[in-house]
Amino acid sequence: MTVRIIALLIARAGKAGELKALLRGMVPHCRAEPGNLRWDIWQDRSQADRYVLDELYEDDDAVAAHRETPHYRYYLAGIHDLADRTAVVLEPVEVGIPKP
């Protein structure tokens, strides 16, 4: 069963540039992980210091493996100094496939 993680990150005062750099640095590592299906960063149009991470994994094992990677541990060690973070782990109930 796929697992989606949505994280809302709001940069602390004066930290928006550092937050964006940290997130962008994670992209190639996260997308290359076995079991990762998506790892996208979204920026709020109305509040430029607010970001949303949209992650999709094949299953719980892929999420657990992600959390053991060096890049995730580096992210976790620094994120609380850069942003307020709320993460939600979701499982599908009724999910459609996007049309091209």
C-alpha distance (Angstrom), angle and dihedral (degrees) to the residues before:
residue distance angle dihedral
M1 . . .
T2 3.79 . .
V3 3.79 120.7 .
R4 3.81 124.5 -150.0
I5 3.78 122.6 -162.1
I6 3.78 119.9 -164.2
A7 3.79 116.2 -170.7
L8 3.79 124.6 -173.2
L9 3.80 113.2 -155.1
I10 3.79 123.6 -173.2
A11 3.79 113.2 -170.6
R12 3.76 118.1 -124.3
A13 3.82 115.8 -119.8
G14 3.80 110.5 -64.1
K15 3.83 93.0 2.2
A16 3.83 102.3 94.3
G17 3.81 94.3 103.2
E18 3.80 93.1 48.6
L19 3.80 90.8 47.3
K20 3.79 92.6 50.9
A21 3.81 91.2 48.3
L22 3.81 91.9 49.7
L23 3.80 92.4 49.9
R24 3.81 94.4 45.8
G25 3.79 89.7 49.5
M26 3.81 89.6 57.2
V27 3.81 95.2 55.2
P28 3.83 102.4 84.3
H29 3.80 93.3 41.3
C30 3.80 95.8 48.7
R31 3.79 95.0 43.6
A32 3.81 90.3 51.6
E33 3.81 93.9 55.6
P34 3.80 117.3 111.6
G35 3.79 107.1 -109.5
N36 3.80 95.1 25.1
L37 3.80 112.1 124.7
R38 3.85 98.7 171.7
W39 3.75 139.3 3.8
D40 3.79 111.7 176.3
I41 3.79 134.5 165.8
W42 3.80 120.5 -147.6
Q43 3.81 126.0 -171.5
D44 3.80 122.0 -151.7
R45 3.83 110.8 -114.6
S46 3.79 93.1 -148.5
Q47 3.81 98.4 41.3
A48 3.81 111.3 35.7
D49 3.80 94.3 -167.5
R50 3.83 92.0 60.2
Y51 3.81 120.6 89.4
V52 3.78 134.7 179.0
L53 3.79 123.3 -152.4
D54 3.80 113.5 -152.2
E55 3.80 110.5 -165.2
L56 3.79 129.0 175.5
Y57 3.80 125.4 -171.4
E58 3.79 133.6 -177.0
D59 3.80 93.1 -122.4
D60 3.79 146.8 -31.7
D61 3.81 91.4 -73.7
A62 3.82 90.0 59.7
V63 3.82 90.2 50.6
A64 3.81 90.6 49.7
A65 3.82 90.8 48.8
H66 3.82 90.3 49.2
R67 3.79 90.6 54.4
E68 3.82 90.7 54.3
T69 3.82 95.8 54.2
P70 3.80 121.2 109.2
H71 3.81 91.7 -123.5
Y72 3.81 92.7 53.9
R73 3.81 91.5 47.9
Y74 3.82 89.6 49.9
Y75 3.82 89.5 50.1
L76 3.79 92.6 47.8
A77 3.81 92.5 48.7
G78 3.82 92.2 56.5
I79 3.78 107.8 27.4
H80 3.81 97.1 84.6
D81 3.81 91.1 58.8
L82 3.81 90.5 51.1
A83 3.79 105.7 38.9
D84 3.77 150.7 4.4
R85 3.79 104.3 -108.3
T86 3.78 133.0 -160.3
A87 3.80 118.3 178.6
V88 3.79 128.4 -172.0
V89 3.82 123.1 -166.0
L90 3.80 111.2 -151.1
E91 3.78 137.1 -170.2
P92 3.79 123.1 -158.1
V93 3.76 121.6 -97.0
E94 3.81 101.8 163.5
V95 3.80 114.1 -8.0
G96 3.79 126.9 171.9
I97 3.77 127.5 -153.1
P98 3.82 113.0 -114.8
K99 3.79 115.3 -113.1
P100 3.82 117.1 -124.2
